[in-house]
């Protein structure tokens, strides 16, 4: 029963921290702001544009909206997670199979 109480308490604490961060993040931005949670890249780009700095190079592909960029980033993260999971699974399977072959001579000697 104690483990269940601790788990529920931790989940409620995580939900409270997330709700508080969204609330405080929304208060900090002006109501007419385009994005509530804008990144530092966008802020630096605005400052550099105001100062008249010209970029050294331009992007190869200009995406139409931030949603496309977010979607591509999520797809990249998912593919990276799949590749990492596959590699870890292969290494774990290799370790298991090496452990089974190392135990096989001991089992034969015990007969």
GROMACS elastic network, one bead per residue, 0.5 to 0.9 nm:
[ bonds ]
;  ai    aj funct       b0    kb
    1     4     6  0.52638   500
    1     5     6  0.64361   500
    1     6     6  0.88661   500
    2     5     6  0.51243   500
    2     6     6  0.62697   500
    2     7     6  0.86518   500
    3     6     6  0.51569   500
    3     7     6  0.61373   500
    3     8     6  0.86365   500
    4     7     6  0.51409   500
    4     8     6  0.61931   500
    4     9     6  0.85318   500
    5     8     6  0.52255   500
    5     9     6  0.60552   500
    5    10     6  0.86034   500
    6     9     6  0.50285   500
    6    10     6  0.61235   500
    6    11     6  0.86268   500
    7    10     6  0.51924   500
    7    11     6  0.62390   500
    7    12     6  0.86472   500
    8    11     6  0.51245   500
    8    12     6  0.61630   500
    8    13     6  0.85958   500
    9    12     6  0.51340   500
    9    13     6  0.61552   500
    9    14     6  0.86858   500
   10    13     6  0.50053   500
   10    14     6  0.62057   500
   10    15     6  0.86264   500
   11    14     6  0.51363   500
   11    15     6  0.62183   500
   11    16     6  0.86172   500
   12    15     6  0.50654   500
   12    16     6  0.61066   500
   12    17     6  0.86628   500
   13    16     6  0.50409   500
   13    17     6  0.62087   500
   13    18     6  0.86510   500
   14    17     6  0.51907   500
   14    18     6  0.62396   500
   14    19     6  0.86165   500
   15    18     6  0.51667   500
   15    19     6  0.60968   500
   15    20     6  0.85455   500
   16    19     6  0.51260   500
   16    20     6  0.60412   500
   16    21     6  0.85401   500
   17    20     6  0.51464   500
   17    21     6  0.61234   500
   17    22     6  0.86757   500
   18    21     6  0.51681   500
   18    22     6  0.62515   500
   18    23     6  0.85770   500
   19    22     6  0.52456   500
   19    23     6  0.61219   500
   19    24     6  0.86233   500
   20    23     6  0.50372   500
   20    24     6  0.60311   500
   20    25     6  0.83374   500
   21    24     6  0.52023   500
   21    25     6  0.58435   500
   21    26     6  0.84046   500
   22    25     6  0.50689   500
   22    26     6  0.60534   500
   22    27     6  0.86453   500
   22    37     6  0.89866   500
   23    26     6  0.52353   500
   23    27     6  0.63748   500
   23    28     6  0.89125   500
   24    27     6  0.50824   500
   24    28     6  0.63525   500
   25    28     6  0.53439   500
   25    29     6  0.68490   500
   25    36     6  0.69266   500
   25    37     6  0.70602   500
   26    29     6  0.56967   500
   26    30     6  0.81795   500
   26    31     6  0.83418   500
   26    36     6  0.60948   500
   26    37     6  0.81013   500
   27    30     6  0.75255   500
   27    31     6  0.84627   500
   28    36     6  0.84208   500
   29    32     6  0.82529   500
   29    33     6  0.64857   500
   29    35     6  0.84602   500
   29    36     6  0.60650   500
   29    37     6  0.84536   500
   30    33     6  0.53207   500
   30    36     6  0.83267   500
   31    34     6  0.85445   500
   31    36     6  0.86900   500
   32    35     6  0.89151   500
   33    36     6  0.66105   500
   34    38     6  0.85835   500
   35    38     6  0.55034   500
   38    41     6  0.83063   500
   38    42     6  0.68211   500
   38    43     6  0.77932   500
   39    42     6  0.57105   500
   39    43     6  0.68309   500
   40    44     6  0.60856   500
   40    45     6  0.84803   500
   41    44     6  0.52444   500
   41    45     6  0.61505   500
   41    46     6  0.87104   500
   42    45     6  0.50794   500
   42    46     6  0.62844   500
   42    47     6  0.87911   500
   43    46     6  0.52027   500
   43    47     6  0.63859   500
   43    48     6  0.87365   500
   44    47     6  0.51017   500
   44    48     6  0.61267   500
   44    49     6  0.85286   500
   45    48     6  0.51547   500
   45    49     6  0.60961   500
   45    50     6  0.86153   500
   46    49     6  0.51130   500
   46    50     6  0.62262   500
   46    51     6  0.87269   500
   47    50     6  0.51064   500
   47    51     6  0.63095   500
   47    52     6  0.87809   500
   48    51     6  0.50599   500
   48    52     6  0.62945   500
   48    53     6  0.54521   500
   48    54     6  0.81048   500
   49    52     6  0.51295   500
   49    53     6  0.59376   500
   49    54     6  0.76671   500
   50    53     6  0.77834   500
   54    57     6  0.88730   500
   55    58     6  0.70199   500
   58    61     6  0.87409   500
   59    62     6  0.64013   500
   62    65     6  0.89241   500
   63    66     6  0.77204   500
   63    68     6  0.66563   500
   63    69     6  0.68659   500
   64    67     6  0.84773   500
   64    68     6  0.70775   500
   64    69     6  0.85471   500
   65    68     6  0.55867   500
   65    69     6  0.68357   500
   65    70     6  0.89600   500
   66    69     6  0.50387   500
   66    70     6  0.61246   500
   66    71     6  0.85127   500
   67    70     6  0.50307   500
   67    71     6  0.60322   500
   67    72     6  0.85764   500
   68    72     6  0.61304   500
   68    73     6  0.84902   500
   69    72     6  0.52025   500
   69    73     6  0.61193   500
   69    74     6  0.85875   500
   70    73     6  0.50435   500
   70    74     6  0.60983   500
   70    75     6  0.85768   500
   71    74     6  0.50621   500
   71    75     6  0.61510   500
   71    76     6  0.85759   500
   72    75     6  0.50062   500
   72    76     6  0.61121   500
   72    77     6  0.85719   500
   73    76     6  0.50458   500
   73    77     6  0.61727   500
   73    78     6  0.86024   500
   74    77     6  0.50292   500
   74    78     6  0.61032   500
   74    79     6  0.86174   500
   75    78     6  0.50306   500
   75    79     6  0.61642   500
   75    80     6  0.85302   500
   76    79     6  0.51930   500
   76    80     6  0.61496   500
   76    81     6  0.86025   500
   77    80     6  0.50550   500
   77    81     6  0.61286   500
   77    82     6  0.86266   500
   78    81     6  0.50265   500
   78    82     6  0.61634   500
   78    83     6  0.86108   500
   79    82     6  0.50515   500
   79    83     6  0.61511   500
   79    84     6  0.85439   500
   80    83     6  0.51070   500
   80    84     6  0.60726   500
   80    85     6  0.84967   500
   81    84     6  0.50761   500
   81    85     6  0.59853   500
   81    86     6  0.84486   500
   82    85     6  0.51074   500
   82    86     6  0.60581   500
   82    87     6  0.86263   500
   83    86     6  0.51018   500
   83    87     6  0.62267   500
   83    88     6  0.86573   500
   84    87     6  0.51891   500
   84    88     6  0.61662   500
   84    89     6  0.84997   500
   85    88     6  0.51789   500
   85    89     6  0.59952   500
   85    90     6  0.85328   500
   86    89     6  0.50965   500
   86    90     6  0.61244   500
   86    91     6  0.86422   500
   87    90     6  0.51151   500
   87    91     6  0.62016   500
   87    92     6  0.85807   500
   88    91     6  0.51456   500
   88    92     6  0.61152   500
   88    93     6  0.85698   500
   89    92     6  0.50822   500
   89    93     6  0.60782   500
   89    94     6  0.85042   500
   90    93     6  0.50738   500
   90    94     6  0.60528   500
   90    95     6  0.85775   500
   91    94     6  0.50204   500
   91    95     6  0.61549   500
   91    96     6  0.86235   500
   92    95     6  0.50973   500
   92    96     6  0.62228   500
   92    97     6  0.86757   500
   93    96     6  0.50644   500
   93    97     6  0.61467   500
   93    98     6  0.85555   500
   94    97     6  0.51830   500
   94    98     6  0.61284   500
   94    99     6  0.85658   500
   95    98     6  0.51480   500
   95    99     6  0.61601   500
   95   100     6  0.87173   500
   96    99     6  0.50531   500
   96   100     6  0.62642   500
   96   101     6  0.87826   500
   97   100     6  0.50911   500
   97   101     6  0.63082   500
   97   102     6  0.86254   500
   98   101     6  0.52318   500
   98   102     6  0.61616   500
   98   103     6  0.86853   500
   99   102     6  0.51459   500
   99   103     6  0.62652   500
   99   104     6  0.87575   500
  100   103     6  0.51801   500
  100   104     6  0.62665   500
  101   104     6  0.51455   500
  101   105     6  0.76091   500
  102   105     6  0.66398   500
  102   106     6  0.77371   500
  103   106     6  0.53586   500
  103   107     6  0.64204   500
  103   108     6  0.89541   500
  104   107     6  0.51560   500
  104   108     6  0.63767   500
  104   109     6  0.87716   500
  105   108     6  0.50734   500
  105   109     6  0.61693   500
  105   110     6  0.86815   500
  106   109     6  0.51306   500
  106   110     6  0.62940   500
  107   110     6  0.52460   500
  107   111     6  0.68984   500
  108   111     6  0.55801   500
